[in-house]
Amino acid sequence: MMNRYLVLAALLLWAYWSWQDNRSIAHAPGVLAPAAPTQDTIEAGSAFMHQGYALTPRADFSVHARVLGKEHYYFDRGADLSPTDLALGWGPMSDSSVLDRLRISQGNRFYYWGADTPPIPRERITAHSANMHLIPATEDIADAINDARKGHIVRFSGKLVDVAGNDGWRWGTSLSRTDTGRGACELVYVERFEIEAPP
């Protein structure tokens, strides 16, 4: 009987954490993160080790964006290195008047959107949003990423990286904001992360 109570308590705690983690932050209409991410190419960057993987920097990278969704990963090949993906939007994709007319979801390391009638052209949605695989540089940064919720406005910076495992496994970053499909996500080694205080 005691084991049943422990299991029930654990399920209730998990349900509460999941609800808390997925509560959305509401905003009035208007663009909240107007600028696109900035990227400066690193020529011939030297690989460095992080958690047993070789990370090769491809570009310095900085983001100011609205969180469109957050997904945790526990069991896929990259979960130990990048346990959390954030779907992010800037420009028109940070505006509630646009987002309220889109259906947004995440899964299998992708971000998906749908709409009966897109509120802005598809090309603008693609160019102003992305799914990013985040590699926290420290435990404190990992905690800050975990605190982010849908609707938060976040700022972070670090490096776009290509990853190599010692078993030959490879994971490459996108270097474009307009690509789609497999390989279109940014793989970001995050060196600074903050959630903006509400105005």
PLY file of the C-alpha trace (Angstrom):
ply
format ascii 1.0
element vertex 199
property float x
property float y
property float z
element edge 198
property int vertex1
property int vertex2
end_header
0.00 0.00 0.00
2.83 2.39 0.86
4.39 1.79 -2.55
1.12 2.77 -4.22
1.05 6.04 -2.30
4.66 6.75 -3.25
3.93 6.09 -6.91
0.81 8.28 -6.76
2.77 11.08 -5.06
5.49 10.83 -7.69
2.90 11.01 -10.48
1.24 14.03 -8.91
4.59 15.79 -8.53
5.48 15.01 -12.14
2.08 16.29 -13.33
2.51 19.51 -11.34
6.05 20.03 -12.67
4.90 19.37 -16.23
2.00 21.83 -15.86
4.29 24.45 -14.34
6.91 23.91 -17.02
4.39 24.31 -19.84
2.39 27.29 -18.55
2.44 29.98 -21.20
3.27 33.64 -20.60
0.62 35.87 -22.18
1.44 39.10 -24.04
-0.56 41.83 -25.71
-0.22 42.11 -29.50
2.98 43.69 -30.78
6.50 42.69 -31.80
8.51 41.88 -28.65
11.84 40.83 -30.16
12.37 42.83 -33.34
15.93 41.87 -34.32
17.10 38.68 -35.99
19.86 36.62 -34.33
23.37 37.87 -35.03
26.06 35.56 -36.35
29.77 36.11 -36.99
31.64 33.34 -38.77
34.60 31.76 -37.00
37.20 30.75 -39.55
39.02 27.51 -38.77
37.78 27.34 -35.17
39.64 24.95 -32.89
37.63 22.10 -31.39
37.23 21.92 -27.62
35.97 19.13 -25.39
32.66 19.32 -23.52
31.13 16.38 -21.69
33.19 13.92 -23.73
32.32 15.44 -27.12
34.48 17.52 -29.46
32.74 20.81 -30.28
34.00 22.79 -33.26
32.84 26.44 -33.22
31.46 27.69 -36.53
30.18 31.15 -35.54
29.66 33.49 -32.61
25.92 33.67 -32.09
23.52 35.91 -30.16
19.73 35.66 -29.87
16.91 37.86 -28.56
13.64 36.03 -29.12
10.29 34.87 -27.80
9.99 31.27 -26.68
7.41 29.52 -28.86
7.89 26.14 -27.22
10.23 24.05 -25.11
10.90 20.32 -25.38
13.04 18.13 -23.14
14.88 15.09 -24.48
16.04 12.19 -22.32
16.79 9.19 -24.49
17.95 10.27 -27.96
21.60 10.27 -29.02
22.24 13.91 -28.14
20.20 14.15 -24.92
23.19 14.03 -22.56
24.77 16.96 -24.40
21.68 18.97 -25.39
18.74 18.02 -23.17
16.47 20.92 -24.20
15.29 22.44 -27.47
13.70 25.87 -27.64
11.51 26.91 -30.55
12.09 30.65 -30.90
10.53 33.53 -32.80
11.59 37.09 -33.54
10.17 39.94 -35.61
6.59 39.04 -36.62
7.00 35.64 -34.95
7.26 37.36 -31.57
3.89 39.09 -32.07
0.85 37.58 -30.32
-1.43 38.73 -33.13
0.49 36.36 -35.43
1.16 33.54 -32.96
-2.46 33.33 -31.82
-3.35 32.18 -35.35
-0.71 29.44 -35.48
-0.57 25.95 -34.01
2.95 25.26 -32.76
4.40 21.98 -31.50
7.75 20.21 -31.10
8.96 16.64 -31.29
11.79 14.46 -32.57
14.12 17.50 -32.49
11.88 19.47 -34.86
9.49 22.39 -34.46
6.22 22.39 -36.40
3.65 25.03 -37.15
0.24 24.88 -38.76
-2.61 27.25 -39.58
-5.92 27.17 -41.39
-4.75 30.32 -43.15
-1.19 31.51 -42.38
-1.36 35.02 -40.88
1.87 35.99 -42.68
3.61 34.43 -45.70
5.26 31.05 -45.07
8.65 32.47 -46.03
8.41 35.05 -43.24
7.48 32.37 -40.70
10.53 30.33 -41.74
12.86 33.34 -41.72
11.69 34.58 -38.31
11.60 31.37 -36.27
13.77 28.34 -35.57
14.16 25.29 -33.41
17.48 25.42 -31.55
19.29 22.59 -29.77
20.91 24.14 -26.70
24.14 22.88 -25.13
24.49 24.58 -21.73
28.10 25.50 -20.89
27.45 25.21 -17.12
24.89 23.81 -14.70
23.71 27.34 -13.90
22.99 27.95 -17.57
21.19 24.61 -17.78
19.01 25.70 -14.85
18.27 29.04 -16.52
17.23 27.29 -19.74
14.98 24.97 -17.74
13.28 28.00 -16.20
12.25 29.35 -19.63
8.61 28.88 -20.56
6.52 29.45 -23.65
6.00 33.20 -24.01
9.16 34.25 -22.18
11.48 36.70 -23.90
15.03 35.40 -23.68
18.52 36.58 -24.53
21.40 34.20 -24.96
24.77 34.04 -26.63
27.45 31.53 -27.37
28.66 29.64 -30.41
27.14 27.62 -33.21
29.00 24.32 -33.12
29.44 21.04 -34.92
29.65 18.06 -32.58
31.68 14.86 -32.87
31.48 11.86 -30.55
34.38 9.52 -29.95
32.39 6.73 -31.63
32.19 8.61 -34.93
28.76 10.15 -34.32
28.32 13.62 -35.83
25.79 16.41 -35.23
26.06 19.56 -37.35
24.63 23.02 -36.89
22.67 25.08 -39.36
24.28 28.38 -40.34
21.16 29.84 -41.97
17.86 31.21 -40.71
15.97 30.33 -43.88
16.60 26.60 -44.25
14.00 23.96 -43.38
13.88 20.24 -42.73
16.58 17.93 -41.41
19.78 19.79 -40.55
18.02 23.17 -40.36
18.25 23.55 -36.57
20.93 25.58 -34.84
23.18 23.71 -32.41
24.18 26.33 -29.84
26.84 26.08 -27.14
25.23 28.54 -24.71
27.64 30.66 -22.66
25.10 33.19 -21.36
21.34 32.90 -20.95
18.79 35.19 -19.35
15.04 35.57 -19.21
13.92 39.17 -19.52
11.88 40.59 -16.69
8.35 41.54 -17.80
7.92 45.25 -18.61
0 1
1 2
2 3
3 4
4 5
5 6
6 7
7 8
8 9
9 10
10 11
11 12
12 13
13 14
14 15
15 16
16 17
17 18
18 19
19 20
20 21
21 22
22 23
23 24
24 25
25 26
26 27
27 28
28 29
29 30
30 31
31 32
32 33
33 34
34 35
35 36
36 37
37 38
38 39
39 40
40 41
41 42
42 43
43 44
44 45
45 46
46 47
47 48
48 49
49 50
50 51
51 52
52 53
53 54
54 55
55 56
56 57
57 58
58 59
59 60
60 61
61 62
62 63
63 64
64 65
65 66
66 67
67 68
68 69
69 70
70 71
71 72
72 73
73 74
74 75
75 76
76 77
77 78
78 79
79 80
80 81
81 82
82 83
83 84
84 85
85 86
86 87
87 88
88 89
89 90
90 91
91 92
92 93
93 94
94 95
95 96
96 97
97 98
98 99
99 100
100 101
101 102
102 103
103 104
104 105
105 106
106 107
107 108
108 109
109 110
110 111
111 112
112 113
113 114
114 115
115 116
116 117
117 118
118 119
119 120
120 121
121 122
122 123
123 124
124 125
125 126
126 127
127 128
128 129
129 130
130 131
131 132
132 133
133 134
134 135
135 136
136 137
137 138
138 139
139 140
140 141
141 142
142 143
143 144
144 145
145 146
146 147
147 148
148 149
149 150
150 151
151 152
152 153
153 154
154 155
155 156
156 157
157 158
158 159
159 160
160 161
161 162
162 163
163 164
164 165
165 166
166 167
167 168
168 169
169 170
170 171
171 172
172 173
173 174
174 175
175 176
176 177
177 178
178 179
179 180
180 181
181 182
182 183
183 184
184 185
185 186
186 187
187 188
188 189
189 190
190 191
191 192
192 193
193 194
194 195
195 196
196 197
197 198
